[in-house]
Amino acid sequence: MFKLVLLSVLLALSGTQAFWTACSGILAPTNIVSDVCSGSSCTVRRGQTFTAQATITFTQAHARLDTRITVFLLGVGINVPQDPPHDNVCNNLYRDGVLAGCPTVPGAAHVWNIEMLVTNLTPTANNARVRFEGLENGVSQVCADVTATITA
């Protein structure tokens, strides 16, 4: 009986794949959801806006969190500049469904509404790693990697 239960648990866990992972040593969201993501990857077309909602519970207050998005292609990181208002996480940070901005409140759940235009100049890629970060004074305070396929 124990072997049957153990086998069932292992099979269930092996089928559970997330399209996002935490960055090592940095605060990570507790959850990320997106309409273009399921299973272990996200699929987005060039010219489309990638949207996601990342739930974050900060451990300290932050007055400003600059957005840094990096796409890794063949192991090389390419920073994707963000135009206002998406250049500052605080401009898209909600608490209890209301735009709250910064400073962040330690221990309270915040939702970062992520929007990133995938331009027509973006190269197509299968299972590229895309890193989303909020930086305070150049130091990453929250970070998650998303696996994405970019199509034409």
Buried (B, 14 or more C-beta within 10 A) or exposed (E): EEEEEEEEEEEEEEEEEBBBBBBEEBBBBEBBBBEBBEEEBBBBBBEBEBBBBBBBBBEEEBEBBBBBBBBBBEEEEEEBEBEEEBEBBBBBBBBEEEEBBBBBBEEEBBBBBBEBBBEEEBEEBEEBBBBBBBBBEEEBBBBBBBBBBBEE
